Amino acid sequence: MSLSRFAAILLSPVLLASPAIVYAQAALPSVNDAAPEADEAPPHEGGWVHTIESDLIQEKFDDLDRMADRYRREKTRLSGGEWRLRRFYTALDAPQQTDKDSADHLAHLQNWTQQRSESITARVALATSLTRWAWVARGNGQANTVTPEGWRLFGERIQRAQSVLESSAKMRDMCPQWYSEMLTVGLAENWSADRMKDVFERGIQFEPDYFYLYRQYANYLLPKWDGQPGQAAEFAKSSADKVGGDVGDQVYYEIATVLIKRGDGDFPVHQMDWKRIQSGYQAVTLQYGASRRTKNEIAYMAYKFHDAAVARQQFDLIGDDWSRTVWRDRQYFDRARDWSQSHTSSSVRNLSPQLMLPTPTG
């Protein structure tokens, strides 16, 4: 199918959204709460990202499949513990400036699925971009501010993403990101608790170390979705205990980064174990090195736990390399940093020497 033909299909109107989408409209909070967030890539990865984008435009699908297959097989990690596979999908889903650009982008992905019928990577990438495009249509506001047209397009695009994923559910070679995207779709469509739990459990059975699944499921268990007060924090503890050891603490830390984040100011941080969060951060950093994301996340959580010593240490490491994903705006970052520096060392507990990492990377 030509790019122009596929773009016309994508941009054509659809009269009705499904009942699942209509039902979800009342429940979905703002896009900042629910939309999948792009992982922040460091500047030195610009060439790699450009290669991926260029290969997609030139439809070098063999090269893209080989790349993704290698990342899945080798389970490559980056600084801060990020999976190279996850970053690969983020690069494939580079935001487009207009609907026409998005339609052309999706057409390349559709051609990939047609030319390589056994490529799970192509199908996950297509579903990912359809989901992001759905959130673009919805807009960046509370549910009651979304226009009827926004809901219609949101529903249409989410349904297309679900269809792509469901049609690839039994492919010979699967991908852990498939489960992540299916959880994203399920959240948007307000699936039942049993259905969401089933996707999560199948995901961690397929790839136990893909921590993004833990983060997404913990978010789903918050009261703003279908969870009960304290359920997400209990999930963090039980999951970490089940995994055990340093890896369990890493899981606990990763879940905490979702529960204790900007935009969820009402989350009761006392439900989480600050000492275990620090242990998880330490385990992640000692194994994979620090990154912009991890340094900013632990600084933010230290601020929320009123631990000025840890916050001040991390702000010193961060310098001016603040993360918009974590802080949302520079003013908030500066306020938290100023707070940490206003406390004298005698007013806070001593830092664990193990948290003072001499050569952070990233």
MARKOLKE-636624 format. One line per field, with one value per residue (C-alpha): x, y, z. Coordinates in nm, 4 decimals. Layout:
BEGIN
X <- (X ...) $
Y <- (Y ...) $
Z <- (Z ...) $
! end
This chain:
BEGIN
X <- (0.0000 0.1344 0.2102 -0.0532 -0.3213 -0.2460 -0.2318 -0.5769 -0.7157 -0.5639 -0.7019 -1.0525 -1.3343 -1.4872 -1.8374 -1.8463 -1.6032 -1.6445 -1.8389 -1.5099 -1.3699 -1.6912 -1.6877 -1.3253 -1.3828 -1.5107 -1.2250 -0.9169 -0.7221 -0.5063 -0.2692 0.0289 -0.0971 -0.1763 0.0114 0.3301 0.6323 0.9310 1.2569 1.5142 1.8006 2.1424 2.2845 2.5596 2.2966 2.1851 2.3659 2.2138 1.8648 1.9146 2.0170 1.6976 1.4793 1.6601 1.6337 1.2581 1.2114 1.4261 1.2393 1.5515 1.3379 1.5939 1.8409 1.5814 1.4746 1.8329 1.8942 1.5889 1.6565 2.0055 1.8812 1.6227 1.8725 2.1531 1.9229 2.1527 2.1280 2.2303 2.3339 2.0649 1.9514 1.7426 1.6940 1.8444 1.5395 1.3066 1.5170 1.5060 1.1257 1.1340 1.3609 1.1269 0.8368 0.9890 0.7018 0.5795 0.4911 0.1594 -0.1127 0.0217 0.3693 0.2200 0.0215 0.3340 0.5263 0.2566 0.2474 0.6168 0.5444 0.2470 0.4648 0.7085 0.4365 0.3279 0.6754 0.7940 0.5031 0.7015 0.8362 0.7079 0.9184 0.7195 0.3893 0.4983 0.6382 0.3131 0.1013 0.3303 0.2929 -0.0826 -0.1135 0.0933 -0.1110 -0.4249 -0.3021 -0.2166 -0.5794 -0.7055 -0.5076 -0.3321 -0.6244 -0.8569 -1.1149 -1.3982 -1.2030 -1.1602 -1.3741 -1.6061 -1.3779 -1.0790 -1.2506 -1.3537 -0.9997 -0.8590 -1.0915 -1.0252 -0.6481 -0.6386 -0.8604 -0.6233 -0.3299 -0.5160 -0.5991 -0.2352 -0.1216 -0.3917 -0.3142 0.0489 -0.0173 0.0848 0.3810 0.6774 0.9178 0.7651 0.8925 0.8659 0.7605 0.4481 0.3189 0.4076 0.2095 -0.0843 -0.0925 -0.0984 -0.3940 -0.5719 -0.5358 -0.6794 -0.9729 -1.0410 -1.0004 -1.1056 -0.8631 -0.8358 -0.7501 -0.4811 -0.3329 -0.3213 -0.1229 0.1182 0.1780 0.2319 0.4750 0.6967 0.6842 0.8158 1.0837 1.1180 1.3740 1.1657 1.0955 0.8734 0.5934 0.6164 0.6077 0.3023 0.1067 0.1829 0.0505 -0.2666 -0.3164 -0.3347 -0.6769 -0.7039 -0.7461 -0.8985 -0.6839 -0.7541 -0.5567 -0.2316 -0.2636 0.0158 0.2565 0.1730 0.2327 0.5761 0.6675 0.5292 0.6914 1.0304 1.0073 0.9175 1.2117 1.4437 1.7969 1.9442 1.7273 1.4188 1.5346 1.5883 1.2277 1.1152 1.3089 1.1674 0.8111 0.8748 0.9773 0.6240 0.4343 0.6372 0.6607 0.5665 0.1985 0.1106 0.1557 -0.1211 0.0501 0.1214 0.4969 0.4918 0.3476 0.6844 1.0106 1.2612 1.5524 1.4630 1.4235 1.7785 1.9025 1.7415 1.8941 2.2322 2.1942 2.0921 2.3767 2.6462 2.5460 2.4670 2.5979 2.3948 2.2037 2.0302 1.7035 1.8192 2.0053 1.7069 1.4602 1.6424 1.6868 1.3150 1.2214 1.4670 1.2920 0.9526 1.0846 1.2420 1.5882 1.8004 2.1309 2.0547 1.8847 2.1835 2.4239 2.2277 2.1816 2.5595 2.5947 2.3211 2.4611 2.2643 2.1691 1.8120 1.5431 1.2221 1.0594 1.1163 1.0684 0.8366 0.9760 1.3000 1.1395 1.0344 1.3808 1.5442 1.3063 1.3859 1.7598 1.7474 1.5582 1.8244 2.1059 1.9333 1.9666 2.2856 2.4505 2.3800 2.0057 1.9937 2.1153 2.4541 2.4655 2.5433 2.8982 2.7674 2.5337 2.8245 2.9225 3.2592 3.2265 2.8645 2.8134 2.5543) $
Y <- (0.0000 0.3454 0.6062 0.8414 0.5697 0.4597 0.8212 0.8823 0.5805 0.6903 1.0413 0.9362 0.9976 0.7223 0.7876 0.6033 0.5021 0.1646 0.1300 0.0576 0.3952 0.5801 0.4211 0.5149 0.8843 0.9610 0.7791 0.9010 1.1757 1.4274 1.3185 1.3894 1.1189 0.8516 0.8988 0.6975 0.9162 0.9122 0.8092 1.0858 0.9970 1.1507 1.3824 1.1400 0.8978 1.1401 0.9519 0.6195 0.7695 0.9330 0.5969 0.4341 0.7159 0.7120 0.3321 0.3547 0.6276 0.4360 0.1202 -0.0774 -0.3200 -0.6007 -0.3740 -0.2620 -0.6194 -0.7323 -0.4448 -0.5203 -0.8954 -0.8316 -0.6047 -0.8631 -1.1473 -0.9671 -0.7741 -0.4743 -0.2144 0.1504 0.3806 0.3907 0.0391 0.1437 -0.1306 -0.0559 -0.2289 0.0216 0.3137 0.1611 0.1741 0.5299 0.6272 0.4561 0.6583 1.0019 1.2558 1.4068 1.7733 1.7355 1.4779 1.4348 1.3617 1.1125 0.9406 0.9069 0.7738 0.5155 0.4189 0.3238 0.1111 -0.0503 -0.1325 -0.2961 -0.5242 -0.6190 -0.6831 -0.8799 -1.0929 -1.2505 -0.9264 -0.8698 -0.5520 -0.3938 -0.4636 -0.3336 -0.0202 0.0386 -0.0060 0.2286 0.5081 0.4577 0.4886 0.8061 0.9528 0.8705 1.0797 1.3641 1.3661 1.3572 1.6644 1.7713 1.8323 1.6730 1.4297 1.6823 1.9221 1.6781 1.7538 1.4934 1.4874 1.4307 1.1331 0.9941 1.0013 0.8753 0.5760 0.4997 0.5055 0.3071 0.0426 0.0192 -0.0274 -0.3025 -0.4778 -0.4727 -0.6184 -0.8843 -1.0027 -1.0621 -1.2229 -1.5711 -1.4906 -1.7230 -1.4578 -1.2321 -0.9112 -0.7839 -0.4446 -0.6089 -0.6574 -0.3000 -0.1652 -0.3927 -0.2572 0.0948 0.0033 -0.1655 0.1426 0.3608 0.1262 0.0754 -0.3013 -0.5154 -0.5814 -0.9494 -0.8683 -0.6181 -0.8580 -1.1346 -0.9191 -0.8122 -1.1651 -1.3056 -1.0227 -1.0812 -1.4546 -1.3904 -1.1412 -1.1099 -0.8278 -0.5930 -0.3542 -0.1267 -0.3798 -0.3411 0.0362 0.0312 -0.2132 -0.0184 0.2952 0.1072 0.0113 0.3749 0.4983 0.7346 0.4228 0.1037 0.0577 0.0965 0.3219 0.1492 -0.1183 0.0153 0.0442 -0.3104 -0.4308 -0.2666 -0.4463 -0.7868 -0.7738 -0.6753 -0.9423 -1.2067 -1.1173 -1.0793 -0.9515 -0.6520 -0.7118 -0.6986 -0.3658 -0.2425 -0.3341 -0.1453 0.1626 0.1528 0.1252 0.4129 0.6372 0.5996 0.6338 0.9281 1.1654 1.5161 1.5293 1.2771 1.5158 1.3525 1.0130 0.9367 0.8835 0.7380 0.4205 0.3567 0.2484 0.5289 0.3160 0.0428 0.2975 0.4146 0.0555 -0.0010 0.3161 0.2079 -0.1378 0.0101 0.2610 0.0196 -0.2271 0.0073 0.3495 0.6626 0.8493 1.1840 1.0051 0.8175 1.1124 1.3412 1.0781 1.0072 1.3821 1.4369 1.1528 1.2747 1.6112 1.4463 1.2471 1.5639 1.4040 1.7105 1.5244 1.2815 1.5562 1.7891 1.5124 1.4374 1.8017 1.8390 1.5459 1.6787 2.0281 2.1917 1.8596 1.8618 1.6354 1.7830 1.4399 1.4309 1.7955 1.9258 2.2784 2.4476 2.6600 2.3533 2.2002 2.5202 2.5392 2.1831 2.2382 2.5615 2.3816 2.1094 2.3657 2.5686 2.2839 2.2457 1.9066 1.8889 1.8962 1.5793 1.2250 1.1140 0.9748 0.6115 0.5970 0.3462 0.6072 0.8430 0.7131 0.8554 0.8272 0.8456 0.7933 0.9153) $
Z <- (0.0000 -0.0907 0.1720 0.0365 0.0341 0.3903 0.5107 0.3635 0.5478 0.8769 0.8456 0.7367 0.9876 1.2015 1.3299 1.6605 1.9327 2.0994 2.4276 2.6046 2.5026 2.5870 2.9313 2.9840 2.9141 3.2619 3.4295 3.2459 3.4294 3.2486 2.9767 3.2034 3.4385 3.1850 2.8606 2.8175 2.8812 2.6507 2.8107 2.8014 2.5698 2.6381 2.3698 2.2698 2.1365 1.8680 1.5910 1.6900 1.7055 1.3646 1.2160 1.3412 1.2098 0.8745 0.8418 0.8957 0.6363 0.3864 0.4870 0.5758 0.7678 0.7741 0.9532 1.2072 1.2815 1.3278 1.5669 1.7806 1.7790 1.9130 2.1915 2.2965 2.2855 2.4665 2.7063 2.6731 2.9485 2.9465 3.2286 3.4949 3.4003 3.0976 2.8415 2.5022 2.3541 2.5191 2.3957 2.0472 2.0423 2.1736 1.8843 1.6361 1.7746 1.7230 1.7622 1.4376 1.3845 1.1974 1.1368 0.7844 0.9232 1.1696 0.8952 0.6799 0.9799 1.0504 0.6833 0.6972 1.0023 0.8287 0.5266 0.7661 0.9054 0.5526 0.4153 0.7170 0.8333 1.1202 1.2664 1.6200 1.6292 1.3455 1.5189 1.8580 1.6931 1.5015 1.8140 2.0072 1.7529 1.7243 2.1021 2.1136 1.8299 2.0275 2.3197 2.0820 1.9698 2.3263 2.4298 2.7486 2.9828 3.2344 3.0985 3.1120 2.8872 2.5974 2.2922 2.1382 1.8344 2.0605 2.2242 1.8871 1.7497 2.0774 2.0667 1.7019 1.7394 2.0634 1.9032 1.6089 1.8476 2.0325 1.7062 1.5964 1.9292 1.9477 1.5953 1.6980 2.0374 1.9238 1.7045 1.7242 1.8550 2.1180 2.2756 2.6352 2.5022 2.3556 2.7114 2.8023 2.5086 2.5874 2.9444 2.7999 2.5800 2.8694 3.0868 2.8114 2.7582 3.1286 3.1220 3.4153 3.6992 3.6059 3.2467 3.3435 3.5979 3.3379 3.0927 3.3668 3.4949 3.1462 3.0802 3.3812 3.3190 2.9675 3.0810 3.4614 3.4411 3.2260 3.5117 3.3020 3.3524 3.7294 3.6951 3.4698 3.6824 4.0011 3.8329 3.7386 4.1062 4.2177 4.3351 4.0375 3.8243 3.9691 4.2788 4.6479 4.8879 4.9804 4.7101 4.4888 4.7830 4.8917 4.5376 4.5436 4.8656 4.7708 4.4260 4.5667 4.8368 4.5788 4.3552 4.6530 4.6992 4.5205 4.2146 4.4366 4.5755 4.2201 4.1397 4.4508 4.3436 3.9900 4.1203 4.3600 4.0698 3.9319 4.2585 4.3895 4.0972 3.9989 3.9213 4.1936 4.4824 4.6834 4.7004 5.0690 5.0597 5.4117 5.2571 5.0923 5.2574 5.1948 5.3112 5.0631 4.7848 4.8528 4.8586 4.5204 4.3804 4.5101 4.3520 4.0154 4.0148 4.1250 3.8532 3.5643 3.6602 3.7230 3.4560 3.4327 3.5064 3.8175 3.9714 3.9279 4.0469 4.3709 4.4305 4.3804 4.6138 4.8755 4.8556 4.9037 5.2012 5.3483 5.3432 5.2767 5.2965 5.0148 4.8155 4.8482 4.7484 4.4336 4.3402 4.3601 4.1174 3.8889 3.8584 3.5772 3.4115 3.5385 3.3921 3.2556 3.2729 3.6498 3.7516 3.4764 3.5062 3.6063 3.8762 4.0745 4.0364 4.1650 4.4604 4.5689 4.5263 4.7270 5.0024 5.0277 5.0436 5.3144 5.5656 5.7622 5.7832 6.1548 6.0944 5.8864 5.9215 5.7905 5.4389 5.3837 5.2416 4.9872 4.8442 4.7820 4.4409 4.3344 3.9560 3.8431 3.4706 3.2231) $
! end
